[in-house]
């Protein structure tokens, strides 16, 4: 999620972790930056007109899946250079 600092504080109060929401008036762009914190093809941009509505009916979404790399895989070059990985 990308937003202006002024909108961040408003949106932070509306969004809880592990909950499902419907977003209105947000923008979706290709995630084509050189360094990506997540390996996902799109990024969301929230603006002053973005509306967030909680939706408790969508409760069968699987939890976030973390991907960690071992030092061995990093040393062998088994990784994408433009993705941020956790090391275990």
N, C-alpha and C positions, 0 to 999 in steps of 0.2 A: 504494500500500500504506500502510495506517495501522496502527500498533502502539504499544504502550507502550514507553517507553525501556528497561525491563528486558528485554523480549522482543526488542528491536531487535538487541542485541549477539549474542544466540543465533542469530537468523535471518540476520544478516549473514554469519556464518561458513558457513551452509548454502547460500546462494544466490549463484551466479556469473552474471555478465552473459552474454547470448547462449546460455544453456542453457534446457532445457525441464524443467518440474517439474509434479508433481501435488500439489495442495494438499488437505489434509484438515482439517476443523474450523475453517475460516475463515468469515467472514461476508461476504456481498455486499450492498451497499446501493446505492440510486440515488445518482448523483453530482450531487446537486442543491444544492450549495453555491454561494454567490454568485460566488466566484472559483475557477476550476478550473485547476490546472496542466496538465491534459490534457483534451481534448475527447472524453471517453469517457463513455458513459451510466452506468457502474457504478464503484464503488470497492471494494477489498478491505480488510477489517479483520482483522488477524492478532492472535490472543490467545495466552495461555499454553498452550492446548491445541492450537494449530495445528501440524500435522505437514507437513513438506516432503519429498517424495520425488523424486529425479531420474529423468527418463524420457528415455533416449537414443533411443527408437524414433520419437519425433516430431521428425524433423529437416528436414521440408519446409516449415516455417513461414517466411514471408518476413520479412526484417529490419524493424526499426522504420522507419516512414516519418515523417520530420521535415517540418513545415510552417512555412515562413518567410514573412514578409510584408515587402514593400518599403515604404519610407517613402511612396512614392506611393500605394499601396493604403491605408495607414493614414490619410494625409491626405485621401483620397477617401471614407473611412468604410467601406471594404470589409473588414470584420472583425467577429467576434463579441466583444462587450464583456466577456464573462465567461470568455474563454479566454486563456491566456498564450501569446504568440507570440515567436519569435526574430525579430530584425530583421537583414536583410542589406543 
